[in-house]
Amino acid sequence: MVPEATAYRTGFLCLEHFEAGVGELRIVEVMNRGSRVAVQLGKKKRKRKRPKRNTANQRLAEHAQRSAWRRLASIHPDLYEMLYDEERARRGLEPIIRRGARGYTEIASETLTFDHVYDALHSQGETDG
């Protein structure tokens, strides 16, 4: 029996074989609740690194994507700021405090000024649906 930390550091060898310089074990027997199980060990597969493809077309595509983000943020700034704050919170960062945000009373007063327009449209048979 070899503790997991020791096995990892010795390349999955017991101390006797590690000191003797014997090759890596391929089969390990595990005893659990009176049953013996043989486990076949394999070498860890390394992920192949992808070659960097920073071609001119990829740079143009990334530039187009950043431009689209900026345009979308300018069209819907409140939605962009909300999503940005959510992503910051997901990563453990504090949300950004925006001083220029419009208050509830300002938005409500603008809505109430259009109340007579809504009444006129409703009286003419126009509906929201």
MOJOSUL-V565414 format. One record per residue. RES is the residue in one letter. PSI is psi as a letter, one per 20 degrees, with the letter a starting at -180 (NA if undefined). NEAR is the number of other ideal C-beta (glycine too) atoms within 8 Angstrom. D_LAST is the distance of its C-alpha to the last C-alpha in whole Angstrom. Layout:
res->RES psi->PSI near->NEAR d_last->D_LAST
res->RES psi->PSI near->NEAR d_last->D_LAST
This chain:
res->M psi->p near->3 d_last->73
res->V psi->p near->9 d_last->71
res->P psi->q near->6 d_last->69
res->E psi->g near->6 d_last->66
res->A psi->g near->6 d_last->66
res->T psi->g near->9 d_last->70
res->A psi->g near->10 d_last->69
res->Y psi->g near->7 d_last->66
res->R psi->h near->6 d_last->69
res->T psi->j near->11 d_last->71
res->G psi->k near->6 d_last->69
res->F psi->k near->9 d_last->69
res->L psi->q near->12 d_last->73
res->C psi->r near->8 d_last->75
res->L psi->h near->9 d_last->77
res->E psi->g near->6 d_last->80
res->H psi->h near->9 d_last->79
res->F psi->g near->11 d_last->77
res->E psi->h near->6 d_last->81
res->A psi->i near->6 d_last->82
res->G psi->k near->4 d_last->80
res->V psi->q near->6 d_last->79
res->G psi->r near->2 d_last->76
res->E psi->q near->7 d_last->73
res->L psi->q near->9 d_last->72
res->R psi->h near->5 d_last->70
res->I psi->p near->8 d_last->70
res->V psi->p near->8 d_last->69
res->E psi->p near->8 d_last->70
res->V psi->p near->8 d_last->68
res->M psi->p near->8 d_last->69
res->N psi->p near->6 d_last->67
res->R psi->l near->3 d_last->67
res->G psi->j near->4 d_last->70
res->S psi->q near->6 d_last->69
res->R psi->p near->6 d_last->70
res->V psi->p near->8 d_last->67
res->A psi->p near->8 d_last->68
res->V psi->p near->8 d_last->65
res->Q psi->p near->6 d_last->66
res->L psi->p near->9 d_last->65
res->G psi->r near->4 d_last->64
res->K psi->q near->3 d_last->63
res->K psi->p near->4 d_last->60
res->K psi->p near->4 d_last->58
res->R psi->q near->4 d_last->57
res->K psi->p near->4 d_last->54
res->R psi->p near->4 d_last->55
res->K psi->p near->4 d_last->54
res->R psi->q near->5 d_last->52
res->P psi->q near->4 d_last->53
res->K psi->p near->4 d_last->52
res->R psi->n near->6 d_last->50
res->N psi->m near->5 d_last->49
res->T psi->r near->6 d_last->49
res->A psi->h near->5 d_last->48
res->N psi->h near->6 d_last->45
res->Q psi->g near->9 d_last->44
res->R psi->g near->9 d_last->44
res->L psi->h near->8 d_last->42
res->A psi->g near->8 d_last->39
res->E psi->h near->8 d_last->40
res->H psi->g near->8 d_last->40
res->A psi->h near->8 d_last->36
res->Q psi->g near->8 d_last->35
res->R psi->h near->8 d_last->36
res->S psi->h near->8 d_last->35
res->A psi->h near->8 d_last->31
res->W psi->g near->8 d_last->31
res->R psi->g near->8 d_last->32
res->R psi->g near->8 d_last->29
res->L psi->h near->9 d_last->27
res->A psi->h near->9 d_last->28
res->S psi->h near->6 d_last->28
res->I psi->g near->6 d_last->25
res->H psi->m near->7 d_last->23
res->P psi->h near->8 d_last->26
res->D psi->g near->6 d_last->25
res->L psi->g near->7 d_last->24
res->Y psi->g near->10 d_last->27
res->E psi->h near->10 d_last->29
res->M psi->g near->8 d_last->27
res->L psi->h near->8 d_last->28
res->Y psi->g near->9 d_last->32
res->D psi->h near->10 d_last->32
res->E psi->g near->8 d_last->31
res->E psi->h near->8 d_last->34
res->R psi->g near->11 d_last->37
res->A psi->h near->10 d_last->36
res->R psi->h near->6 d_last->37
res->R psi->j near->6 d_last->40
res->G psi->j near->4 d_last->41
res->L psi->q near->6 d_last->41
res->E psi->q near->5 d_last->39
res->P psi->q near->7 d_last->36
res->I psi->p near->8 d_last->36
res->I psi->p near->4 d_last->36
res->R psi->o near->6 d_last->34
res->R psi->h near->4 d_last->36
res->G psi->j near->4 d_last->33
res->A psi->q near->5 d_last->30
res->R psi->q near->5 d_last->28
res->G psi->r near->6 d_last->28
res->Y psi->g near->5 d_last->26
res->T psi->h near->6 d_last->27
res->E psi->g near->8 d_last->27
res->I psi->g near->9 d_last->23
res->A psi->h near->8 d_last->22
res->S psi->h near->8 d_last->24
res->E psi->h near->8 d_last->22
res->T psi->g near->8 d_last->19
res->L psi->h near->7 d_last->21
res->T psi->h near->6 d_last->22
res->F psi->j near->8 d_last->18
res->D psi->h near->8 d_last->18
res->H psi->h near->6 d_last->19
res->V psi->g near->7 d_last->17
res->Y psi->g near->8 d_last->14
res->D psi->g near->8 d_last->15
res->A psi->g near->8 d_last->16
res->L psi->h near->8 d_last->13
res->H psi->h near->9 d_last->12
res->S psi->h near->6 d_last->15
res->Q psi->i near->6 d_last->14
res->G psi->j near->5 d_last->11
res->E psi->p near->5 d_last->9
res->T psi->r near->5 d_last->5
res->D psi->h near->2 d_last->4
res->G psi->NA near->2 d_last->0
